[in-house]
């Protein structure tokens, strides 16, 4: 019997790669993104290649009521979600006092509110079925504050903490919750947030394909926290042993160097 994966932010990057992995494994898909033309292309391509059903929803999850509309749409289609993948998110760079509040609010709405609301809506059905898996895309930014990207780092800290807590609550109900924490990845995120940085060109970034494959394996294994890359795992562990003030200062210097 085919299962269904719902994936937000699925028009490119990690979300798109996760969609392909699920399709290769015979899962039907519910794909959510802003770009309808791209969604239609993906739907046609995946259905032809993998012979699975793909249902697309064009939706801005930062807008009020959007998550409830997605849930109602899925229910009207009589689709039962077995895998919930909260991938959609974005960031911004700059000092908070000088930031565009509308953009910061949209970031909070997408990275935190939409993720939590989707989980709240689809989790009860999983509990009723006594099976289901949730994959929330966090970041290595989850492990420390991030001056010059303060709201983004804080939203990802929420994703990590929220995922671990909810995962603990449902671990005896046949459901797993995994927080995937990738480091620097070759996606549109960096083009938008980081700009044309020579330093970033020189640094080796992970491909969305390898991050998605790692995330899928981790989800299927039921891992609570999945940090991609050995160096990232080491750094995430090390920050716990240094004074918070030092960690924040070092993080700021790293962030500022990225934008020289």
Number of C-alpha atoms within 10 A of each C-alpha: 4 10 17 21 25 26 24 26 23 28 24 18 20 26 25 21 20 25 28 22 16 20 23 15 13 17 23 26 26 23 25 25 21 16 16 15 11 13 23 17 11 21 19 12 14 19 15 11 11 16 14 20 19 23 17 20 19 15 18 16 26 19 12 11 11 14 22 15 14 17 15 13 13 18 12 9 9 9 18 16 21 23 26 24 28 27 25 21 24 20 21 22 19 16 12 15 7 7 14 11 11 9 13 18 13 18 21 22 19 23 29 22 17 25 25 19 14 18 20 12 14 18 22 11 15 22 15 11 14 13 16 22 22 26 28 27 25 30 24 22 23 22 21 18 22 22 22 19 21 19 22 26 23 19 24 27 21 17 25 24 16 18 26 18 13 18 22 14 13 17 13 11 15 14 23 26 30 28 29 29 26 25 19 19 18 17 15 12 16 17 12 13 15 16 13 14 14 11 12 17 9 8 9 11 13 16 14 21 19 14 24 23 15 18 27 20 13 20 24 14 12 19 18 21 21 23 22 22 14 9 11 17 16 11 12 17 11 12 15 12 8 9 9 13 10 11 17 16 14 13 18 17 13 13 18 14 12 14 16 9
